[in-house]
Amino acid sequence: MVTTGLVAIDSTILATAVPTIVRELGGFSSFPWLFSLYLLTQAVTVPIYSKLADTWGRKPVVLIGIGLFGVGSVLCGFAWSMPALIAFRAVQGLGAGAVQPMAVTIAGDIYTVAERAKVQGYIASVWAISSVVGPTLGGVFSQFLSWRWIFFVNVPLCVVAAWLLWRRLHEQVERRPHRVDWLGGALLTASLSLLILGILEGGNAWAWLSGESLAVLGGGLVLLVAFLRVEMRAEEPVLPLALLSRRLLATAALVSVGVGVILIGLTSYVPSFLEALLGVSPLQSGLTLALLTIGWPISASQSGRLYLRVGFRITALIGTTIVVLGCLGLLLASSHPSLVSVGAACLVVGLGLGLTASPTLIAAQSSVDWGERGVVTGANLFARSMGSAVGVAVLGAIVNASLRGLDGDTHPALLKVAVHDVVIALVVVAVLTVVAAAAMPRDRGQTS
């Protein structure tokens, strides 16, 4: 739970401080990279860490992740420019790639499916606390101290989490010979880096049909094809495509992609939107966004009772439908914004995400044994991270196109149009997520 808190607080504390960081370091058009590069390094390392966890055990991998996350946090706190801060966020992401999936995998190792229904309440409480503590600390640090403390605060948490895991986690590793697919990992990193670079900077740093754009996007696609060919031949691929041939795992991954896009879309743009258009403080915008991450753990803690009764598929369908309703409410609120209307929409979206993310992940975990659980968990969280990484790039491109190279802080009318376009895109993603949930295989719940 303490380890989960590292990622949970980090996911909410930064968004409220973005406007303050931009005012001090500059670079409004490049601020999506603060999220995108972090999510990219997190996403591409999740499958590698998951494979190592099935080889070495969960404990050494999660301790390495905590160490990298702590180092990255310290570097971010001392960043002297926006490019430096973005680069150090990548180091944080390298650590987060181990922290989040290992925490979830360890819970899957320790508890049965029926027991996890209760454990979800405990883990969800971490997100509930973080959803209040994160935005509050982000707002307080930005207004009264310095935004740099939003990174320094991670250091004592890293120390406590590492100490608790070192002392309390005792695991029996199923020793099997494994080979890590380093070539696949390198190709995946390179291809996704180029694709995200092309999406974010297209129409901003260069024209969409320019030679630079075609070279970057084309290079990314070529490397992605090379990655897929390597994975089909690798003895132990970093992202097992064979696993995704299973209907349950494939549809759960697609749902996870949608969750990632929606989550990053709201956390990235709601605070900037509120602060620019309504003139609210970082603390107020942070607490409004907190309703999203309060709704999530409330419904996640109850999802166990629901999926044990009606099954994973029906639970996910209920959740994704609620997400669509919340996104439609946010679309209406974007035309006539207020703290109440935006906060209410975020709460509804959060309630839906809690009934979507947890059941689909647990369904995937429960379909495999210990030897595959790390990889399956990693693949599902990889899909969510990639949804967030690519999603923030696409949404950033939408915003940059609407702003036409101007600063959102000084042109609030254009920012309002940009955020309205972003919310339309989120509505479309939410509808597609419902379709993915409907494609999950039918089940009657599992209690073993």
PELINZI-V601511 format. One record per backbone hydrogen bond with DSSP energy under -0.5 kcal/mol. CO is the residue of the C=O (numbers start at 1). NH is the residue of the N-H. E is the energy in kcal/mol with one decimal. If there is no record, write none. Layout:
co = (CO CO)
nh = (NH NH)
e = (E E)
This chain:
co = (1 2 3 3 4 5 6 7 8 9 9 10 12 14 14 15 17 18 19 20 21 21 22 25 27 27 28 30 31 31 32 32 33 33 35 36 37 38 39 40 41 42 43 43 45 46 47 48 49 50 51 52 52 52 53 57 58 59 60 61 62 63 64 65 66 67 68 69 70 71 72 73 74 75 76 81 82 83 84 85 86 87 88 89 90 91 92 93 95 95 96 98 99 100 101 102 103 104 105 106 107 112 113 114 114 115 115 116 118 118 119 120 121 122 123 123 124 125 126 127 128 129 129 130 132 133 134 135 136 137 138 139 140 140 141 146 147 148 148 149 151 152 152 153 154 155 156 157 158 159 160 161 162 163 164 165 168 171 173 180 181 182 183 184 185 186 187 188 189 190 191 192 193 194 195 196 197 198 201 201 201 206 206 207 210 211 212 213 214 215 216 217 218 219 220 221 222 223 224 225 226 227 228 229 230 230 234 239 240 240 242 243 246 247 248 249 250 251 252 253 254 255 256 257 258 259 260 261 262 263 264 265 266 269 270 271 272 273 274 274 274 281 282 283 284 285 286 287 288 289 289 290 291 292 293 294 295 296 297 298 299 299 300 302 303 304 305 306 306 306 307 311 312 313 314 315 316 317 318 319 320 321 322 323 324 325 326 327 328 329 330 331 332 332 338 339 340 341 342 343 344 345 346 347 348 349 350 351 353 353 354 356 357 358 359 360 361 362 363 364 365 369 369 370 370 372 373 374 375 376 377 378 379 380 381 382 383 384 385 386 386 387 388 389 390 391 392 393 394 395 396 397 398 399 400 400 403 407 411 412 413 414 415 416 417 418 419 420 421 422 423 424 425 426 427 428 429 430 431 432 433 434 435 437)
nh = (5 6 6 7 8 9 10 11 12 12 13 14 16 17 18 18 21 22 23 24 25 26 26 82 30 31 31 33 34 35 35 36 37 38 39 40 41 42 43 44 45 46 46 47 49 50 51 52 53 54 55 55 56 57 57 61 62 63 64 65 66 67 68 69 70 71 72 73 74 75 76 77 78 78 79 85 86 87 88 89 90 91 92 93 94 95 96 97 98 99 100 102 103 104 105 106 107 108 109 110 111 116 117 117 118 118 119 120 121 122 123 124 125 126 126 127 128 129 130 131 132 132 133 134 136 137 138 139 140 141 142 143 144 145 145 149 150 151 152 153 154 155 156 157 158 159 160 161 162 163 164 165 166 167 168 169 170 173 175 182 185 186 187 188 189 190 191 192 193 194 195 196 197 198 199 200 201 202 204 205 206 203 204 210 214 215 216 217 218 219 220 221 222 223 224 225 226 227 228 229 230 231 232 233 233 234 237 241 243 244 245 246 250 251 252 253 254 255 256 257 258 259 260 261 262 263 264 265 266 267 268 269 270 273 274 275 276 277 278 279 280 285 286 287 288 289 290 291 291 292 293 294 295 296 297 298 299 300 301 302 302 303 304 306 307 308 309 309 310 311 311 315 316 317 318 319 320 321 322 323 324 325 326 327 328 329 330 331 332 333 334 335 335 336 342 343 344 345 346 347 348 349 350 351 352 353 354 355 356 357 358 360 361 362 363 364 365 366 367 367 368 372 373 373 374 376 377 378 379 380 381 382 383 384 385 386 387 388 389 390 391 391 392 393 394 395 396 397 398 399 400 401 402 403 404 405 406 411 415 416 417 418 419 420 421 422 423 424 425 426 427 428 429 430 431 432 433 434 435 436 437 438 439 440)
e = (-1.6 -0.8 -1.0 -0.8 -2.5 -2.6 -1.6 -1.9 -0.6 -1.1 -2.6 -1.0 -0.7 -1.3 -0.9 -0.7 -2.6 -2.9 -2.0 -1.7 -3.4 -0.5 -2.1 -0.5 -0.5 -0.6 -1.2 -1.9 -1.8 -0.6 -0.9 -3.1 -2.1 -0.6 -2.6 -2.4 -2.5 -1.9 -2.8 -2.6 -1.0 -1.1 -0.6 -0.7 -3.0 -2.6 -2.1 -2.4 -2.4 -1.5 -0.7 -0.6 -3.8 -0.6 -1.2 -0.7 -2.5 -2.0 -1.9 -2.1 -2.3 -2.0 -2.3 -2.5 -2.3 -2.3 -2.7 -2.0 -2.0 -2.3 -2.4 -2.0 -1.0 -0.6 -1.4 -2.4 -2.6 -2.3 -2.4 -1.8 -1.1 -0.9 -1.8 -2.4 -1.7 -1.3 -2.5 -1.9 -1.6 -2.0 -1.6 -1.6 -2.0 -1.8 -2.6 -2.8 -1.7 -1.9 -1.9 -2.1 -2.0 -2.4 -0.8 -0.7 -0.6 -1.0 -2.1 -2.4 -1.1 -0.9 -2.6 -2.7 -1.4 -0.8 -0.8 -1.1 -2.2 -2.7 -2.7 -2.3 -0.8 -0.9 -3.2 -3.0 -1.6 -3.0 -2.8 -2.6 -2.7 -3.1 -2.1 -2.3 -3.0 -0.8 -1.1 -1.7 -1.7 -1.4 -1.7 -1.8 -1.5 -1.4 -0.5 -0.8 -2.4 -2.0 -2.3 -2.6 -2.5 -2.2 -2.4 -2.3 -2.4 -2.1 -2.9 -1.7 -0.7 -0.7 -1.2 -1.8 -1.9 -2.3 -2.5 -2.4 -2.2 -2.5 -2.6 -2.2 -2.1 -2.0 -2.2 -2.5 -2.2 -2.6 -2.2 -2.6 -2.3 -1.4 -2.2 -1.8 -1.5 -3.0 -0.6 -1.6 -2.4 -2.3 -2.5 -2.6 -2.3 -2.5 -2.2 -2.2 -2.4 -2.3 -1.9 -2.3 -2.3 -2.3 -2.2 -2.1 -2.3 -2.5 -1.7 -0.9 -0.6 -2.0 -0.5 -0.5 -0.5 -1.0 -1.1 -1.8 -2.6 -2.5 -2.3 -1.9 -2.0 -2.4 -2.0 -2.0 -1.9 -2.2 -2.2 -2.2 -2.3 -2.5 -2.2 -2.2 -2.0 -2.3 -1.9 -1.4 -2.2 -2.5 -2.6 -2.7 -2.2 -2.2 -2.1 -0.6 -1.0 -2.4 -2.2 -2.2 -1.9 -2.3 -1.6 -0.6 -1.1 -1.8 -0.8 -1.3 -2.2 -1.6 -0.8 -1.5 -2.0 -2.7 -2.3 -0.6 -0.6 -1.1 -0.6 -1.3 -3.1 -1.9 -0.7 -0.6 -3.1 -0.5 -1.0 -1.5 -2.5 -2.3 -2.4 -2.4 -2.8 -2.0 -1.9 -1.9 -2.0 -2.0 -2.4 -2.5 -2.4 -2.1 -2.2 -1.9 -1.9 -2.2 -1.8 -0.6 -0.9 -1.0 -2.4 -2.1 -2.5 -2.0 -2.4 -2.1 -2.0 -2.4 -2.5 -2.3 -2.1 -2.6 -2.0 -1.1 -0.9 -3.0 -0.6 -1.5 -1.9 -2.6 -2.2 -1.8 -2.5 -2.6 -0.6 -0.9 -1.5 -1.2 -1.2 -0.5 -0.8 -2.8 -2.7 -2.6 -2.7 -2.1 -2.5 -2.5 -2.0 -1.7 -2.7 -2.9 -2.2 -2.1 -3.1 -2.8 -0.5 -1.8 -2.8 -1.2 -2.7 -3.0 -1.9 -2.1 -2.1 -2.4 -2.7 -2.2 -1.9 -2.5 -1.3 -0.9 -1.7 -0.9 -1.8 -2.3 -1.6 -2.5 -2.8 -2.1 -2.1 -2.0 -2.4 -1.8 -2.0 -1.9 -2.2 -2.0 -2.2 -2.5 -2.1 -2.1 -1.9 -1.5 -1.7 -2.0 -2.3 -2.3 -1.1 -1.3)
